[in-house]
Amino acid sequence: MIFRESSEEARGRFRTLFLNETRPCIFREDVPEISVGGKKIGPYKAGVTEDLPNWAIEILMTHGLADLDSNEAYELLAKAQDYYERQRRNPHILKEFPNALYSGLSRRLQLIQRDKTSLDPEIRDEIKHRQRFVQKLIQMRLTSIIQVARSGADQDKRERMSQEERWLCDELEMLLSSWREIVTE
């Protein structure tokens, strides 16, 4: 018997992988040893770069103690738009995306939406803009994902996909394979 992961289970797994992914953050000020989520970190001097998990970086950012290194902040809208533009210029060549791009974009949107009572019109516009952008990104990549799933062969293209795209490609490949068997029997 083959057990397959549901889309909800996969989404939860991708979110967990994103939150535990380590990336560099830059400390804004001197920070003594502190406990973040039960983990002791520090001390750090202002300007020091340290690799920490995303969940810890979020807490530090909330308290104004650190910023994500802008070179690694792929979930920021400007960075994601750069990935989109590179792919749009050459739609037939699957460009490499960060492994946790969709999870990062989703998490960033959650953080922006967290306190809806204080949302001003600019933030509402940013939320709508982000949501529309993610839909455009998904639509653009979907054609390539389907083509790879249909061919079932191109490992190089799979390596350029995000983890969510690879999961979808694998699911589509299994579905297409089953469908081929059903209609040819």
Sequence and secondary structure as in RCSB ss.txt:
>XXXX:A:sequence
MIFRESSEEARGRFRTLFLNETRPCIFREDVPEISVGGKKIGPYKAGVTEDLPNWAIEILMTHGLADLDSNEAYE
LLAKAQDYYERQRRNPHILKEFPNALYSGLSRRLQLIQRDKTSLDPEIRDEIKHRQRFVQKLIQMRLTSIIQVAR
SGADQDKRERMSQEERWLCDELEMLLSSWREIVTE
>XXXX:A:secstr
      HHHHHHHHHHHHHH EEEEEESS B SEEETTEEE  B TT EEEEEHHHHHHHHHTTSEEE GGG TT
SHHHHHHHHHHHHHSTTS     TTHHHHHHHHHHHHHS GGG  HHHHHHHHHHHHHHHHHHHHHHHHHHHHHH
H   HHHHHTS HHHHHHHHHHHHHHHHHHHHHH 
